[in-house]
């Protein structure tokens, strides 16, 4: 079931910017805002998933890895 969300007191310049961006992407303002809200709602899920991957990787490595080691591994993996 879908719900209705109403936002009051949106400044004119914000409304205009959002409407312009939506139009530039070929979307209605409603569809554009729905897509953006869906993206925002996924952010905590993505952060939790990333944290899980980090914890798992740290457990596998069993120790701290410094920034330079990580960058060296990335560059090596990219063939740089």
C-alpha positions as CSV (number, residue, x, y, z in Angstrom):
1,X,0.0,0.0,0.0
2,X,1.3,3.4,-0.8
3,X,1.2,6.5,1.4
4,X,0.9,10.2,0.8
5,X,3.6,12.5,2.1
6,X,3.0,16.3,2.1
7,X,5.8,18.8,2.7
8,X,4.8,22.3,3.6
9,X,6.8,25.5,3.5
10,X,9.1,24.5,0.6
11,X,10.9,27.7,-0.5
12,X,10.1,28.8,-4.1
13,X,13.7,28.5,-5.2
14,X,13.9,24.9,-3.9
15,X,10.6,24.0,-5.6
16,X,11.8,25.5,-8.9
17,X,15.2,23.8,-8.7
18,X,13.6,20.4,-8.1
19,X,11.0,20.9,-10.8
20,X,13.8,21.9,-13.2
21,X,15.9,18.9,-12.4
22,X,12.9,16.6,-12.7
23,X,12.0,18.1,-16.1
24,X,15.5,17.8,-17.3
25,X,15.4,14.1,-16.6
26,X,12.0,13.7,-18.3
27,X,10.2,13.0,-15.0
28,X,7.3,14.6,-13.2
29,X,8.2,16.3,-10.0
30,X,6.3,13.6,-8.1
31,X,8.2,10.8,-9.8
32,X,11.5,12.5,-9.4
33,X,10.9,13.1,-5.6
34,X,9.7,9.5,-5.2
35,X,12.9,8.2,-6.8
36,X,15.0,10.4,-4.6
37,X,13.2,9.3,-1.4
38,X,13.7,5.7,-2.4
39,X,17.4,6.4,-2.7
40,X,17.5,8.1,0.7
41,X,15.7,5.2,2.3
42,X,18.3,2.7,1.0
43,X,21.2,4.7,2.5
44,X,21.1,3.1,6.0
45,X,20.8,-0.4,4.4
46,X,23.9,0.3,2.3
47,X,25.8,1.6,5.3
48,X,24.9,-1.6,7.3
49,X,25.9,-3.8,4.4
50,X,29.2,-1.9,4.1
51,X,29.9,-2.2,7.8
52,X,29.2,-6.0,7.6
53,X,31.7,-6.3,4.7
54,X,34.3,-4.3,6.7
55,X,33.9,-6.4,9.8
56,X,34.1,-9.6,7.8
57,X,37.2,-8.5,6.0
58,X,38.9,-7.3,9.2
59,X,38.2,-10.7,10.8
60,X,39.7,-12.4,7.8
61,X,42.8,-10.2,7.8
62,X,43.1,-10.5,11.6
63,X,44.8,-7.2,12.2
64,X,45.0,-3.7,11.2
65,X,45.9,-2.6,7.7
66,X,47.1,0.9,7.1
67,X,46.0,3.2,4.3
68,X,49.2,2.8,2.3
69,X,48.8,-1.0,2.2
70,X,45.2,-0.7,1.0
71,X,46.2,1.8,-1.7
72,X,49.1,-0.4,-2.8
73,X,46.7,-3.4,-3.1
74,X,44.2,-1.3,-5.1
75,X,46.9,0.0,-7.5
76,X,48.2,-3.5,-7.9
77,X,44.8,-4.9,-8.6
78,X,44.3,-2.2,-11.3
79,X,47.6,-3.0,-12.9
80,X,49.0,0.5,-12.1
